[in-house]
C-alpha cells in the first residue's frame, strides 16, 4: 500500500515552487536578448538560451532546499532522487510566443509524489499573473500583487455552447489526428487558439470551458493536471498510436471531457 505525502511536505514544496517559478521567469526574460539565437531540438521544437537559464535556476533552488528529490526538466533531463518526490519543470512553455514577444508563455513547475501529480504552479511571466494548486487544498489565481482568489473550473455549458481552447492544426497532424481538428471545430460552440499553458490558466479561472490538446510531453502535463484537479476539474490523457513520447489531453468539467474524448481519442 502506497501512502500519500504529509500535507506539510507538499505545501513546503509548493511554497518553493511559487517563488522559484517567478524567479525563473525573470531569469528567462533577462537572458533572452537575440530573437535570431534560436536553436532547434531533435523534435523540431525551438529552444533558446533563456529556456536553459530558467531551468538551471529552478534546479539550483530545488537542489539547495530538497536535495533528495528527483527532478525532470525539458532541457536537462532527469536527476534521480530518494524522497519519493519529483519536480517536473518546463522553464518556458510557449517558446514560440516567447521568441515573438507575445506574452502568452509561462514557467511551469509540477510536483509529483510516487508518480502522482499533487501540486503545481503556472507563472505567466509576461503577464504578471499566476495560478497554483494542490490536491485536497484547492487552487488559486493571482494578478500582480493582488490578493489571491480561489480558482474554479466552470461546468455550466454543454459542448455545443462551450468555448474550447486548442492549438494549431500542425500539432493535430503531427499526432495523426488531423481529421479531429475539423470535428472539434464543428462540435464546439467556439474554439480559440489560446494554447500552451495559458489555455490552462484560462480554464481554471473560468474564462474558457475546456482545453483539448493533441500533443503533450511529460513536462507539459504535470503542473496543469494538479492545478486543474485542485480547481475541481477533470484532466484525462489519451495515448497516441506510434508515439510513446507524447500523449493527447482533455481538460474541463466531467461532462465536457467525456464529449471531447469521443471526438479526440484515436
N, C-alpha and C positions, 0 to 999 in steps of 0.2 A: 504494500500500500504506500502510495506517494502522498506525503503531507504537503500542504501549501506553506509558503514562507510566512513568517510572522509579519503582521501589518507594518510594524515599525521598520522592518528591514526593507520593505518595498518603498515606504514613504521616505526613508532616508535616501534611497537611490533616486526616487523621483525628484526630491529636492535638488540633488546634484544635477540631474538631467535638465531641469529647467534652467539653472544657472549656466550649465555647460553649453546648452543649445544656443542660448542668447549670445554667449561669448564667441562660440564657433561661427555664428552668422556674422558677427562683427569682424572676426578674423578673415573670413572669406571675402567680405566686401573690401577690406583694406588690401588684400593680397592680389585681387584681380585688377590689373591695370591695362592689359593689352587684349582687345577683342580678337586680334589675329593669332594670339598664342593659345589656340585650342588644338588639342590632340584628339585622335580617335582611338578608342579602345578596340579590342578584338571583336566585340559585338557591334561595332559601328557607332556606339553612343559617344557623345563628346565628353571631354574631361579637361579641366583647367588646373593651373597651379592653386587656385582658390579651393577647389574640391579637396585637394590633398592637404592644404594648410589647415582647413577646417577640421578634417578628420584627425590630423595629428594632434590638434589642440584638444579635441574630445578625448582621445586615447590617453593623453598625458594627464588630464584631470581625473579620469576614471582609474587609471593605474595608481595614482597617488592616494586616492580615497578608498578604493576597493580592489586591492592588488590580487585577490583570489578569484575575482570574477572573470569570466570569459568575455571576449569582445569579437564581434563580427562587423566588419565595415565594408562598404562598397569599394573603397580604393585600396585597402591594405589587407584584405582577407581576414582570417580568423586567428585569434590567440586563445589557447585553451585556458580553462580555469578549473577550480576545485570547489567552489562555493555553491554550485547549483544555479547561480545567476549568470545570464549572458546579456550583454548590451549589444544592440543591433543599430548600426549607425549609417545614416545617409547624410553626409555633410551638406550637399546641395541637391535637393530633389527638384527637378525642373531646370537642369543646366542650360537648356536651350533658351528659356526665358531669362535666366541669369545673364547669359552671354549678350543677349539683345537689349538688356536694360529694362526688361519687363519685370515688375516686382512680384510676380506670382510664382516665386520659388521659395523653398523653405529648407530648414535644417530639421531632420527627424532623428529622434533618439527613442528607441524602443527598449523595454526591459522584459526579459523572459526569466521564468523560474522553472527549472526541469522541463524545458521545452514549451511551456505555456506562456503566452504573451499576457503580462499582468499590468503593465503601465506604459505610458508613452507621452511624448511631447512633440508637437509640431510648432516650430518657431518660424514665423514669416518675417524674415529679417528686413525685407524691403518695404513691408507694411507696418512694422512695429506692432504686430498682432500675433497672438499665440493661443493654442488650445493644449490642454493636457488632461489626462485621466488615469485612474487606477481602478481596477476591478473591485467592486464592493464598496467603493468610496464615491464614485461619480466622476463627472468631467466638468471642466471649467474653460471659460473663454475670457481673454483679456485684450484690450487695446491700449497701447501705450502704458501709462502708469495708472490707469483707471482701476477701480475695484473689480476683481474677477467676478464673473457671474456664472451661474450654472449653465452647462451646455446640454442640450437635449436633441435627439433625433426625432423629427416630426413623423407622424404616422397617420395623417388625415386625408391622404389622397390615394386614389387608385392609379394604376399606371397610365390610364388614358388621360388623366388630369395632372400627372406628375411632371416635375422638372427634373430631368436626369442629366447629370454631368458625365461626360465620357471623353474620349481622346480622339485623335485624328485617325483617318481611315488607314494610314500606313501601318499603325500598330495592329489593327484588326487583321490586315493582310499578313503581317509578319507572324501572327498567331494562327493563321489558317482559318480565320473567322470573317473573311471579307463580306460574306453574304449577311452576317449578323448585324453589320453596321446599318444597312438599309432597313432590316427588320426592326431594329431598335428604334430608328428614327420614325418609323411608321406607327409603332405601338405606343410610344411615349407621348404624353401631351406636348412636351417641349424637350429638346435636347440642346445642350450647350457644351462647348469645348473648354470649359474651365477645368483643366485636367491637372495631373500631378497632385502634390499634396494639398494644394489649395482647394481642390474638389472636396476633400475630406473635412477641411475647416468649414466650408460652406454647409456640408451635410450635418455636422454636429452642432452647428449654430442655427439650424432650422431654415436656412436660406434656400436650400435645394432639398429634394425629396429622396434622391438615391444617387449612387455612383456605380457605373458599370465600366470596368477596365479589362481589356483583353490580354494585357501583358504586364505582369508584375514579378519583380525579383524579391528575394528574401528581405533585403533592406528597405524595399518599398512598402512592406506589409506590416512589420512588427509594431511600429508606433501607431499607425492608423487603426489597426484592429483593436488594440487595447482601448484606445480613446473612444471609438465608436461603440464598443460593447459597454463601456463605462457610462456612455451617454444614452443608453437604452436601446441602441440599435442592434442590427444583426449584420455580421460580416461572414461571407462564405467564399471560399476559394474553390476553383474547379481546375482539373488537370487539362493540359493542352497536349493532345497526342503528338508524339515526336519531339516534345520539348521538355526535358527533365529539369531544366534550369529556370523555368518560369511557370507561372500559373495565371489564370484569369481570376477576377474577383467581382463580387456584387456586394453592395452595402446599402442599407436603408432600413425601413421597417420590415417586419417579418413577412407581411403580405406582399410588399413590393419585391422583396428579394425572391420570393417564390415565382412571381410573374416574370421577373427579369432572367432568372435562371433558365426558365423554359425557352427563352429566346436566345440566350448567350451560350449556354453549355453545349459543347460539341456532341 
